[in-house]
Amino acid sequence: MSEPVAAKVLVVEDNRTMLALMQYYLSKDFTVFLARSAEEALEVLQREQLHAVVSDQNLGDGLMGVDLLKRVSELQPHAARILVTASQKLEDAQKAINEARVNHFLTKPFTEQELKNTVGQAVHNAALVAIRDKMVQELKEQLGLRPAKPAAGKPGSPPSSRVKTVEPKPEAKGAASQSLIPESERLAFRDGLTGLYNHRYFQEALSAGLLSARRREQKLALVLIDIDGFRRFNLSRGYAEGDKLLRRVSQLVTEMMEDPVTHARSDNSSEIAARYDWDVFGVILCNADVERARTYAEKLRKAVEEMAFPEDEGVAGEVTVTASVAVFPDQARNEQELISAAEKTLGASKANGPNRVVLSVK
């Protein structure tokens, strides 16, 4: 297997010393392009397809960083946009988010690790967005929907040192075709029954997550969750009740995702939950060691065990799950090995009895 090409990152900073330092910090993990002005940055944007742009707010050439990043969002919408600023004013952040669609912020002064983590996470998030957009586009083509017109300029258009907002003209489509677009976006990467990501998106997200983990020398945990006795449940209660159970367990799968420090629910791409198989769910935890993954799996196991479920039609029996945990690079060197480790561990655990969390061993 060939080595993946390093993500391309453009750094825009008018201070030579800071520019050289940021290049030194990032060059081990990324292919780095440098620009000391907005004009130089726009020249790079014309010739390179970038994964991320890191820009200081004060560029010293009459154009602010937020204006440059707004231009980036038009020329290369899939590139992650990171604004470096010394300002902590809420109104400045709101302008950056609303006008330039800035994805991430770095506040001066920052450490090497903060820079590398921010850029790495931004590149990872941007990769997932690109995957989702590709899947949506494929589904739209299958449904016979025409692609939307681009919002503004595209690579190859004349460079400009000033930003102009170009609103796309609405296409002449029927009302039925218009209503199909949001639905096609949901169908492209969501499971119709549970609302979780589907298997294909899960596989793409796992590939992107492992690439990011390898570059940043971080761990990544894969958790597979199987509903114990689901086939028997379906036969005894009927498929309608089985569907209800799948939806309730899938809800718990996402509810148990939370930040290990703040305990706030995480809705970013560092945690991905999907319907992996008929009665199996898959969870990707980026930058997570075995203890964090085991804690998550155990919380979920207990929540399902305690879940109230009406004992209708005289059918008794608890609903439980069995979960397996595999961690990169502890038990696997690549995507195939990680999936294999989690699946084998899950199968072996099921043979030894239900309602447990089992860790993969190398």
KOLRODREN-879586 format. One record per residue (C-alpha): x, y, z; residue in three letters. Coordinates in nm, 4 decimals, decimal comma. Layout:
<atoms>
ATOM         px         py         pz     r
ATOM          X          Y          Z   ALA
...
</atoms>
This chain:
<atoms>
ATOM         px         py         pz     r
ATOM     0,0000     0,0000     0,0000   MET
ATOM     0,1423     0,3417    -0,0995   SER
ATOM     0,2025     0,6041     0,1673   GLU
ATOM    -0,0782     0,8662     0,1776   PRO
ATOM     0,0074     1,2104     0,0455   VAL
ATOM     0,0555     1,4673     0,3227   ALA
ATOM    -0,2210     1,7246     0,3546   ALA
ATOM    -0,1406     2,0640     0,2012   LYS
ATOM    -0,1533     2,3579     0,4423   VAL
ATOM    -0,1058     2,7254     0,3535   LEU
ATOM     0,0256     2,9531     0,6297   VAL
ATOM    -0,0249     3,3279     0,5859   VAL
ATOM     0,1727     3,5558     0,8203   GLU
ATOM     0,3556     3,8828     0,7504   ASP
ATOM     0,6119     3,8297     1,0276   ASN
ATOM     0,9080     3,6360     0,8873   ARG
ATOM     1,0128     3,4881     1,2214   THR
ATOM     0,6636     3,3666     1,3070   MET
ATOM     0,6164     3,2313     0,9549   LEU
ATOM     0,9392     3,0292     0,9762   ALA
ATOM     0,8454     2,8988     1,3200   LEU
ATOM     0,5012     2,7833     1,2077   MET
ATOM     0,6573     2,6142     0,9050   GLN
ATOM     0,9002     2,4306     1,1339   TYR
ATOM     0,6188     2,3152     1,3617   TYR
ATOM     0,3919     2,1896     1,0819   LEU
ATOM     0,6348     2,0546     0,8218   SER
ATOM     0,6725     1,7141     0,9909   LYS
ATOM     0,3040     1,6350     0,9429   ASP
ATOM     0,1957     1,8440     0,6435   PHE
ATOM     0,3136     1,9840     0,3123   THR
ATOM     0,3432     2,3531     0,4021   VAL
ATOM     0,3106     2,6528     0,1687   PHE
ATOM     0,4025     3,0013     0,2917   LEU
ATOM     0,2694     3,3481     0,2093   ALA
ATOM     0,3538     3,6852     0,3640   ARG
ATOM     0,0552     3,8679     0,2170   SER
ATOM    -0,2974     3,8104     0,0949   ALA
ATOM    -0,1758     3,8573    -0,2620   GLU
ATOM     0,0826     3,5783    -0,2263   GLU
ATOM    -0,1787     3,3592    -0,0589   ALA
ATOM    -0,4232     3,4034    -0,3458   LEU
ATOM    -0,1503     3,3038    -0,5919   GLU
ATOM    -0,1009     2,9780    -0,4015   VAL
ATOM    -0,4779     2,9222    -0,4017   LEU
ATOM    -0,4786     2,9413    -0,7812   GLN
ATOM    -0,2221     2,6663    -0,8302   ARG
ATOM    -0,2647     2,4308    -0,5308   GLU
ATOM    -0,5609     2,2327    -0,4019   GLN
ATOM    -0,5299     2,2917    -0,0279   LEU
ATOM    -0,6582     2,1053     0,2758   HIS
ATOM    -0,6287     2,3995     0,5178   ALA
ATOM    -0,5374     2,7684     0,5314   VAL
ATOM    -0,3964     2,9233     0,8506   VAL
ATOM    -0,4042     3,3029     0,8393   SER
ATOM    -0,3089     3,5723     1,0853   ASP
ATOM    -0,5777     3,8376     1,1281   GLN
ATOM    -0,3430     4,1338     1,0679   ASN
ATOM    -0,1708     4,0796     0,7336   LEU
ATOM    -0,0349     4,4307     0,6913   GLY
ATOM    -0,1325     4,4748     0,3257   ASP
ATOM    -0,4752     4,6316     0,3661   GLY
ATOM    -0,6585     4,3001     0,3834   LEU
ATOM    -0,7513     4,1323     0,7083   MET
ATOM    -0,7208     3,7599     0,7681   GLY
ATOM    -1,0973     3,7194     0,7947   VAL
ATOM    -1,1330     3,8757     0,4460   ASP
ATOM    -0,8743     3,6376     0,3019   LEU
ATOM    -1,0437     3,3362     0,4590   LEU
ATOM    -1,3743     3,4511     0,3165   LYS
ATOM    -1,2101     3,4411    -0,0254   ARG
ATOM    -1,0759     3,0928     0,0549   VAL
ATOM    -1,4309     2,9769     0,1352   SER
ATOM    -1,5332     3,0833    -0,2156   GLU
ATOM    -1,2337     2,9496    -0,4086   LEU
ATOM    -1,1807     2,6250    -0,2167   GLN
ATOM    -1,4830     2,5626     0,0078   PRO
ATOM    -1,3535     2,2234     0,1260   HIS
ATOM    -1,0319     2,3719     0,2684   ALA
ATOM    -1,0378     2,4171     0,6452   ALA
ATOM    -1,0031     2,7815     0,7550   ARG
ATOM    -0,8098     2,8743     1,0700   ILE
ATOM    -0,7835     3,2326     1,1954   LEU
ATOM    -0,4908     3,3338     1,4167   VAL
ATOM    -0,5750     3,6363     1,6311   THR
ATOM    -0,4857     3,8104     1,9546   ALA
ATOM    -0,8434     3,9341     1,9932   SER
ATOM    -1,0845     3,7612     2,2281   GLN
ATOM    -1,3814     3,9820     2,1468   LYS
ATOM    -1,7021     3,7941     2,0810   LEU
ATOM    -1,8013     4,0237     1,7947   GLU
ATOM    -1,4730     3,9509     1,6130   ASP
ATOM    -1,5320     3,5765     1,6392   ALA
ATOM    -1,8909     3,6149     1,5197   GLN
ATOM    -1,7766     3,8108     1,2148   LYS
ATOM    -1,5182     3,5460     1,1311   ALA
ATOM    -1,7740     3,2678     1,1593   ILE
ATOM    -2,0565     3,4444     0,9770   ASN
ATOM    -1,8621     3,6130     0,6974   GLU
ATOM    -1,5613     3,3856     0,6419   ALA
ATOM    -1,7083     3,0581     0,7677   ARG
ATOM    -1,4003     3,0153     0,9832   VAL
ATOM    -1,3770     2,6621     1,1233   ASN
ATOM    -1,1131     2,7052     1,3941   HIS
ATOM    -0,9366     2,9760     1,5930   PHE
ATOM    -0,5862     3,0071     1,7381   LEU
ATOM    -0,5340     3,2740     2,0013   THR
ATOM    -0,1897     3,4270     2,0443   LYS
ATOM     0,0315     3,3252     2,2086   PRO
ATOM    -0,0055     2,9555     2,1256   PHE
ATOM     0,2169     2,6533     2,1773   THR
ATOM     0,3529     2,4142     1,9170   GLU
ATOM     0,1112     2,1453     2,0312   GLN
ATOM    -0,1873     2,3811     2,0127   GLU
ATOM    -0,0943     2,4726     1,6552   LEU
ATOM    -0,0458     2,1105     1,5465   LYS
ATOM    -0,3633     1,9917     1,7185   ASN
ATOM    -0,5749     2,2729     1,5727   THR
ATOM    -0,4494     2,2227     1,2183   VAL
ATOM    -0,4732     1,8447     1,2472   GLY
ATOM    -0,8320     1,8562     1,3718   GLN
ATOM    -0,9270     2,1102     1,1055   ALA
ATOM    -0,7827     1,8928     0,8279   VAL
ATOM    -0,9606     1,5886     0,9672   HIS
ATOM    -1,2955     1,7708     0,9861   ASN
ATOM    -1,2532     1,9069     0,6339   ALA
ATOM    -1,1837     1,5561     0,5030   ALA
ATOM    -1,5100     1,4289     0,6516   LEU
ATOM    -1,7049     1,7184     0,5003   VAL
ATOM    -1,5532     1,6391     0,1599   ALA
ATOM    -1,6506     1,2723     0,2001   ILE
ATOM    -2,0070     1,3666     0,2886   ARG
ATOM    -2,0367     1,6085    -0,0037   ASP
ATOM    -1,9058     1,3443    -0,2435   LYS
ATOM    -2,1621     1,0920    -0,1214   MET
ATOM    -2,4423     1,3476    -0,1489   VAL
ATOM    -2,3369     1,4355    -0,5030   GLN
ATOM    -2,3291     1,0693    -0,6048   GLU
ATOM    -2,6812     1,0180    -0,4715   LEU
ATOM    -2,8092     1,3320    -0,6436   LYS
ATOM    -2,6727     1,2040    -0,9725   GLU
ATOM    -2,8470     0,8713    -0,9152   GLN
ATOM    -3,1733     1,0585    -0,8471   LEU
ATOM    -3,1273     1,2690    -1,1595   GLY
ATOM    -3,0841     1,5969    -0,9728   LEU
ATOM    -2,8634     1,8602    -1,1315   ARG
ATOM    -2,5694     1,9801    -0,9220   PRO
ATOM    -2,6077     2,3241    -0,7663   ALA
ATOM    -2,4159     2,6105    -0,9225   LYS
ATOM    -2,0971     2,7066    -0,7366   PRO
ATOM    -2,1343     2,9947    -0,4914   ALA
ATOM    -1,8528     3,2003    -0,6388   ALA
ATOM    -1,5167     3,1810    -0,8121   GLY
ATOM    -1,3259     2,8594    -0,8666   LYS
ATOM    -0,9593     2,7724    -0,9101   PRO
ATOM    -0,8358     2,9205    -1,2337   GLY
ATOM    -1,0269     3,2473    -1,2054   SER
ATOM    -0,8201     3,5702    -1,1892   PRO
ATOM    -0,6743     3,6408    -0,8462   PRO
ATOM    -0,8224     3,9242    -0,6493   SER
ATOM    -0,6946     4,1061    -0,3443   SER
ATOM    -1,0449     4,2052    -0,2412   ARG
ATOM    -1,3368     3,9864    -0,1514   VAL
ATOM    -1,6602     4,0026    -0,3468   LYS
ATOM    -1,9594     3,8065    -0,2344   THR
ATOM    -2,1291     3,6415    -0,5310   VAL
ATOM    -2,4731     3,5001    -0,4623   GLU
ATOM    -2,5653     3,1988    -0,6777   PRO
ATOM    -2,8664     3,2394    -0,9003   LYS
ATOM    -3,1440     2,9939    -0,8212   PRO
ATOM    -3,1868     2,7242    -1,0826   GLU
ATOM    -3,5186     2,6671    -1,2488   ALA
ATOM    -3,6290     2,3483    -1,0756   LYS
ATOM    -3,9680     2,2155    -0,9899   GLY
ATOM    -4,0885     2,2194    -0,6324   ALA
ATOM    -4,0628     1,8394    -0,6122   ALA
ATOM    -3,6995     1,8451    -0,7244   SER
ATOM    -3,6167     2,1165    -0,4703   GLN
ATOM    -3,7695     1,9156    -0,1882   SER
ATOM    -3,5642     1,6091    -0,2817   LEU
ATOM    -3,2294     1,7796    -0,2206   ILE
ATOM    -3,2341     1,7884     0,1629   PRO
ATOM    -3,3695     1,4334     0,1605   GLU
ATOM    -3,0910     1,3176    -0,0700   SER
ATOM    -2,8333     1,4663     0,1643   GLU
ATOM    -2,9805     1,2662     0,4520   ARG
ATOM    -3,0029     0,9448     0,2517   LEU
ATOM    -2,6451     0,9743     0,1291   ALA
ATOM    -2,4818     0,9154     0,4661   PHE
ATOM    -2,7572     0,8431     0,7212   ARG
ATOM    -2,9256     0,5168     0,8126   ASP
ATOM    -3,2974     0,5483     0,7457   GLY
ATOM    -3,4150     0,3683     1,0601   LEU
ATOM    -3,1841     0,4979     1,3335   THR
ATOM    -3,0633     0,8307     1,1916   GLY
ATOM    -2,7022     0,7315     1,2639   LEU
ATOM    -2,4371     0,7395     0,9937   TYR
ATOM    -2,4537     0,4511     0,7493   ASN
ATOM    -2,1891     0,1839     0,6968   HIS
ATOM    -2,0250     0,3468     0,3975   ARG
ATOM    -1,9807     0,6813     0,5708   TYR
ATOM    -1,8485     0,4983     0,8755   PHE
ATOM    -1,5795     0,3295     0,6667   GLN
ATOM    -1,4777     0,6601     0,5077   GLU
ATOM    -1,4721     0,8328     0,8461   ALA
ATOM    -1,2580     0,5558     0,9942   LEU
ATOM    -1,0060     0,5916     0,7106   SER
ATOM    -0,9900     0,9685     0,7620   ALA
ATOM    -0,9647     0,9297     1,1392   GLY
ATOM    -0,6777     0,6813     1,1161   LEU
ATOM    -0,4909     0,9052     0,8737   LEU
ATOM    -0,5273     1,1952     1,1163   SER
ATOM    -0,4260     0,9797     1,4150   ALA
ATOM    -0,1157     0,8550     1,2330   ARG
ATOM    -0,0065     1,2057     1,1378   ARG
ATOM    -0,0622     1,3435     1,4873   ARG
ATOM     0,0723     1,0350     1,6671   GLU
ATOM    -0,2542     0,9889     1,8521   GLN
ATOM    -0,4656     0,6872     1,9367   LYS
ATOM    -0,8033     0,6011     1,7892   LEU
ATOM    -1,0554     0,3619     1,9411   ALA
ATOM    -1,3118     0,1527     1,7571   LEU
ATOM    -1,6090     0,0216     1,9570   VAL
ATOM    -1,8523    -0,2336     1,8142   LEU
ATOM    -2,1824    -0,2803     1,9998   ILE
ATOM    -2,4068    -0,5824     1,9372   ASP
ATOM    -2,7611    -0,6163     2,0757   ILE
ATOM    -2,7761    -0,9504     2,2557   ASP
ATOM    -3,0432    -1,1899     2,1313   GLY
ATOM    -3,1845    -0,9447     1,8796   PHE
ATOM    -3,2993    -1,2164     1,6410   ARG
ATOM    -3,4921    -1,3848     1,9211   ARG
ATOM    -3,6384    -1,0485     2,0223   PHE
ATOM    -3,7647    -0,9931     1,6671   ASN
ATOM    -3,9244    -1,3378     1,6511   LEU
ATOM    -4,0969    -1,3025     1,9867   SER
ATOM    -4,2158    -0,9425     1,9669   ARG
ATOM    -4,2285    -0,8740     1,5966   GLY
ATOM    -4,0193    -0,6626     1,3618   TYR
ATOM    -4,1991    -0,3392     1,4485   ALA
ATOM    -4,0894    -0,3730     1,8109   GLU
ATOM    -3,7436    -0,4719     1,6904   GLY
ATOM    -3,7206    -0,1465     1,4953   ASP
ATOM    -3,8235     0,0467     1,8060   LYS
ATOM    -3,5488    -0,1254     2,0022   LEU
ATOM    -3,2876    -0,0388     1,7385   LEU
ATOM    -3,3924     0,3263     1,7532   ARG
ATOM    -3,3797     0,3354     2,1343   ARG
ATOM    -3,0370     0,1746     2,1545   VAL
ATOM    -2,9028     0,4016     1,8793   SER
ATOM    -3,0229     0,7009     2,0812   GLN
ATOM    -2,8282     0,5773     2,3830   LEU
ATOM    -2,5206     0,5200     2,1634   VAL
ATOM    -2,5098     0,8927     2,0864   THR
ATOM    -2,6256     1,0126     2,4292   GLU
ATOM    -2,3348     0,8368     2,5992   MET
ATOM    -2,0858     1,0336     2,3886   MET
ATOM    -1,9505     1,3147     2,5995   GLU
ATOM    -1,6321     1,5048     2,6628   ASP
ATOM    -1,4295     1,3188     2,9291   PRO
ATOM    -1,3441     1,6471     3,1074   VAL
ATOM    -1,6507     1,8699     3,0761   THR
ATOM    -1,9021     1,5849     3,0341   HIS
ATOM    -2,0703     1,7932     2,7642   ALA
ATOM    -2,2177     1,6076     2,4702   ARG
ATOM    -1,9829     1,6066     2,1718   SER
ATOM    -2,1295     1,6690     1,8275   ASP
ATOM    -1,8065     1,7067     1,6328   ASN
ATOM    -1,6322     1,4648     1,4027   SER
ATOM    -1,4023     1,3365     1,6784   SER
ATOM    -1,6833     1,0946     1,7645   GLU
ATOM    -1,8730     0,9108     1,4934   ILE
ATOM    -2,1576     0,6657     1,5564   ALA
ATOM    -2,3005     0,4486     1,2813   ALA
ATOM    -2,5238     0,1519     1,2166   ARG
ATOM    -2,2472    -0,0915     1,1341   TYR
ATOM    -2,4649    -0,3957     1,0605   ASP
ATOM    -2,8220    -0,5180     1,1131   TRP
ATOM    -2,8047    -0,5162     1,4957   ASP
ATOM    -2,4491    -0,3865     1,5409   VAL
ATOM    -2,3437    -0,0255     1,5994   PHE
ATOM    -1,9965     0,1136     1,5414   GLY
ATOM    -1,8383     0,4055     1,7241   VAL
ATOM    -1,5132     0,5843     1,6363   ILE
ATOM    -1,3445     0,7774     1,9167   LEU
ATOM    -1,0580     0,9925     1,7881   CYS
ATOM    -0,7678     1,0735     2,0209   ASN
ATOM    -0,9001     0,8143     2,2675   ALA
ATOM    -0,7055     0,5487     2,4584   ASP
ATOM    -0,8367     0,2155     2,5780   VAL
ATOM    -0,9581     0,3538     2,9116   GLU
ATOM    -1,1709     0,6251     2,7544   ARG
ATOM    -1,3170     0,3737     2,5082   ALA
ATOM    -1,3860     0,1174     2,7810   ARG
ATOM    -1,5511     0,3848     2,9975   THR
ATOM    -1,7782     0,4820     2,7091   TYR
ATOM    -1,8666     0,1198     2,6289   ALA
ATOM    -1,9357     0,0349     2,9941   GLU
ATOM    -2,1619     0,3397     3,0384   LYS
ATOM    -2,3545     0,2373     2,7293   LEU
ATOM    -2,3808    -0,1255     2,8415   ARG
ATOM    -2,5200    -0,0193     3,1780   LYS
ATOM    -2,7619     0,2330     3,0235   ALA
ATOM    -2,9067    -0,0318     2,7923   VAL
ATOM    -2,9319    -0,2828     3,0785   GLU
ATOM    -3,1298    -0,0303     3,2830   GLU
ATOM    -3,3443     0,0829     2,9907   MET
ATOM    -3,7146     0,0483     3,0587   ALA
ATOM    -3,8962    -0,1569     2,7974   PHE
ATOM    -4,2642    -0,2525     2,8264   PRO
ATOM    -4,3174    -0,6246     2,8833   GLU
ATOM    -4,6106    -0,6368     2,6456   ASP
ATOM    -4,7682    -0,9498     2,5030   GLU
ATOM    -4,6414    -1,1525     2,7982   GLY
ATOM    -4,2856    -1,1628     2,6675   VAL
ATOM    -4,0169    -1,1373     2,9322   ALA
ATOM    -3,6429    -1,0829     2,9054   GLY
ATOM    -3,3871    -0,8072     2,9477   GLU
ATOM    -3,2328    -0,6098     2,6650   VAL
ATOM    -2,8536    -0,6022     2,6857   THR
ATOM    -2,5563    -0,5327     2,4604   VAL
ATOM    -2,2080    -0,6741     2,4212   THR
ATOM    -1,9283    -0,4387     2,3161   ALA
ATOM    -1,5734    -0,4895     2,1921   SER
ATOM    -1,2965    -0,2288     2,1982   VAL
ATOM    -0,9926    -0,2141     1,9687   ALA
ATOM    -0,7380     0,0683     1,9690   VAL
ATOM    -0,4973     0,1956     1,7043   PHE
ATOM    -0,1992     0,1547     1,7156   PRO
ATOM    -0,2116    -0,0767     2,0186   ASP
ATOM    -0,3919    -0,3650     1,8468   GLN
ATOM    -0,3717    -0,2664     1,4815   ALA
ATOM    -0,1562    -0,0866     1,2283   ARG
ATOM    -0,4269    -0,0025     0,9746   ASN
ATOM    -0,7999     0,0074     0,9103   GLU
ATOM    -0,8373    -0,3582     0,8131   GLN
ATOM    -0,6512    -0,4827     1,1205   GLU
ATOM    -0,8514    -0,2564     1,3516   LEU
ATOM    -1,1863    -0,3755     1,2176   ILE
ATOM    -1,0724    -0,7372     1,2250   SER
ATOM    -0,9559    -0,7068     1,5872   ALA
ATOM    -1,2874    -0,5542     1,6993   ALA
ATOM    -1,4989    -0,8075     1,5068   GLU
ATOM    -1,3030    -1,1105     1,6310   LYS
ATOM    -1,3199    -0,9876     1,9887   THR
ATOM    -1,6941    -0,9286     1,9599   LEU
ATOM    -1,7529    -1,2770     1,8174   GLY
ATOM    -1,5449    -1,4463     2,0871   ALA
ATOM    -1,7191    -1,2484     2,3600   SER
ATOM    -2,0673    -1,3390     2,2354   LYS
ATOM    -1,9739    -1,7065     2,2568   ALA
ATOM    -1,8890    -1,6621     2,6261   ASN
ATOM    -2,2133    -1,4940     2,7257   GLY
ATOM    -2,3983    -1,1623     2,6804   PRO
ATOM    -2,3906    -0,8218     2,8494   ASN
ATOM    -2,0196    -0,7487     2,8696   ARG
ATOM    -1,7411    -0,5180     2,7448   VAL
ATOM    -1,4313    -0,6922     2,6127   VAL
ATOM    -1,0967    -0,5419     2,5094   LEU
ATOM    -0,9054    -0,6639     2,2068   SER
ATOM    -0,5564    -0,7949     2,2654   VAL
ATOM    -0,2744    -0,7949     2,0135   LYS
</atoms>
